[in-house]
Structures are given as C-alpha cells and as structure tokens.
Amino acid sequence: MSSITPLLYGLFMATIDVIMLGIIKMVNTGAIKNMWWMALPTAVYAFQPWIFLQSLRFETMIVMNLLWDLISDVLVTANGIIYFKEKISSTKMFGVGLSILGIYFMSCEKADAC
C-alpha cells in the first residue's frame, strides 16, 4: 500500500456500517419504534458502492474489500459489546483479534515492511 488512503476508505465505509447497523439493531430491539428509520440505512447503503468505486483508485478490489470487511467486523463487534451490551465467547473474541491482525497485514505493501 503506497499510502494510508486505502485504510481511510476502509475505515470510512466501516464507520457507515457501524452507524447503519446500530440503527437497524435499535429498530429490531424496539429502541427506535418508527420503522421509517429503516429508510436511512437503505439510502446510505445505496451510496456505498460509489464510495468503494472511488477507493479502487488507490488499491485493488481484493485488498479494499478485505480492509472494509475486517475493519467493519472489528468496529461493529466493539459497538455490539460496548453500546448494545452483547456478549461473545472467548473463541469468537480470538477471531476478532485475528481480524485486527489481518488489517495489519493488508496494510503492508511488502513483507519486510511489516
């Protein structure tokens, strides 16, 4: 990776996931009672392919998709644990740790740079 830009794009798309999935979770639990709130995640997710398209100017599709997915996995998990008080097993937490390690390796251009 020649710059931090792909990581920032991945973080931006993952942040969208955290917010929109939080809204979906609140509708599901009844914390948000009006189903019309579901229009917001629907509309925002309609724009996410355009953001992804822009990210491809800086990195390959494979790396961008992995960065987005892995960062989203870590942030959504943290949101679930901290804000929604969800619980996960130690085995699943180990998987989250592997995701963090994956983000690190996806951010490296050359093996000797890591």
C-alpha positions as MATLAB code, in Angstrom:
seq = 'MSSITPLLYGLFMATIDVIMLGIIKMVNTGAIKNMWWMALPTAVYAFQPWIFLQSLRFETMIVMNLLWDLISDVLVTANGIIYFKEKISSTKMFGVGLSILGIYFMSCEKADAC';
ca = [
       0.000    0.000    0.000;
       1.589    3.223   -1.077;
      -0.387    5.415    1.298;
      -2.796    5.418    4.180;
      -5.655    6.366    1.819;
      -6.996    2.807    1.316;
      -7.074    2.304    5.083;
      -9.014    5.561    5.464;
     -11.516    4.482    2.800;
     -11.948    1.162    4.612;
     -12.439    2.998    7.898;
     -14.985    5.358    6.328;
     -17.040    2.502    4.856;
     -16.788    0.539    8.115;
     -17.989    3.580   10.079;
     -21.038    3.704    7.839;
     -21.630    0.039    8.721;
     -21.355    0.727   12.457;
     -23.881    3.561   12.346;
     -26.356    1.919    9.979;
     -26.219   -1.483   11.692;
     -26.708    0.314   15.013;
     -29.890    1.892   13.660;
     -31.065   -1.496   12.374;
     -30.347   -3.075   15.779;
     -32.283   -0.308   17.560;
     -35.276   -0.820   15.257;
     -35.059   -4.562   15.925;
     -34.960   -4.142   19.701;
     -37.686   -1.515   19.739;
     -35.378    1.275   20.940;
     -36.459    3.030   17.748;
     -40.158    2.406   17.297;
     -40.694    4.048   13.915;
     -39.921    1.636   11.052;
     -39.364    4.616    8.758;
     -35.878    4.854   10.269;
     -35.042    1.835    8.099;
     -35.141    4.185    5.105;
     -31.890    5.797    6.317;
     -29.709    2.652    6.200;
     -31.326    1.710    2.888;
     -30.473    5.093    1.360;
     -26.963    5.247    2.801;
     -26.122    1.712    1.675;
     -27.229    2.667   -1.840;
     -24.244    5.059   -1.957;
     -21.654    2.679   -0.542;
     -20.771    1.106   -3.934;
     -19.849    4.600   -5.148;
     -17.501    5.050   -2.205;
     -15.990    1.640   -2.912;
     -15.533    2.605   -6.559;
     -13.549    5.666   -5.520;
     -11.355    3.541   -3.249;
     -10.305    1.409   -6.222;
      -8.209    4.336   -7.459;
      -5.803    3.580   -4.612;
      -5.836   -0.186   -4.107;
      -7.045   -3.435   -5.674;
     -10.574   -4.727   -5.226;
      -9.309   -7.655   -3.144;
      -7.418   -5.528   -0.648;
     -10.119   -2.839   -0.412;
     -12.842   -5.405    0.209;
     -10.774   -7.140    2.880;
      -9.889   -3.859    4.596;
     -13.521   -2.754    4.599;
     -14.799   -6.115    5.825;
     -12.203   -6.603    8.535;
     -12.380   -3.049    9.894;
     -16.181   -3.281    9.843;
     -16.063   -6.611   11.698;
     -13.895   -5.157   14.469;
     -15.855   -1.896   14.835;
     -19.316   -3.495   14.674;
     -18.202   -6.060   17.261;
     -16.917   -3.296   19.544;
     -20.195   -1.402   19.099;
     -22.182   -4.531   19.919;
     -20.151   -5.218   23.062;
     -19.861   -1.632   24.342;
     -23.129    0.006   23.316;
     -25.567   -2.907   22.985;
     -24.019   -4.978   25.826;
     -23.832   -8.100   23.647;
     -21.592  -10.963   24.712;
     -19.294  -13.142   22.609;
     -17.255  -16.179   23.574;
     -13.505  -16.102   24.017;
     -13.159  -18.154   20.821;
     -15.065  -15.508   18.869;
     -13.007  -12.763   20.519;
      -9.906  -14.607   19.294;
     -11.403  -14.376   15.798;
     -11.776  -10.617   16.242;
      -8.107  -10.499   17.217;
      -7.245  -12.340   14.009;
      -9.250   -9.723   12.105;
      -7.091   -7.000   13.646;
      -4.004   -8.944   12.587;
      -5.493   -9.234    9.091;
      -5.967   -5.451    8.910;
      -2.317   -5.032    9.823;
      -1.141   -7.414    7.099;
      -3.488   -5.936    4.481;
      -1.911   -2.559    5.232;
       1.584   -3.775    4.336;
       2.984   -3.373    0.844;
       5.989   -5.636    1.244;
       6.606   -8.489    3.646;
       9.761   -6.891    5.006;
       7.820   -3.692    5.788;
       5.716   -5.442    8.401;
];
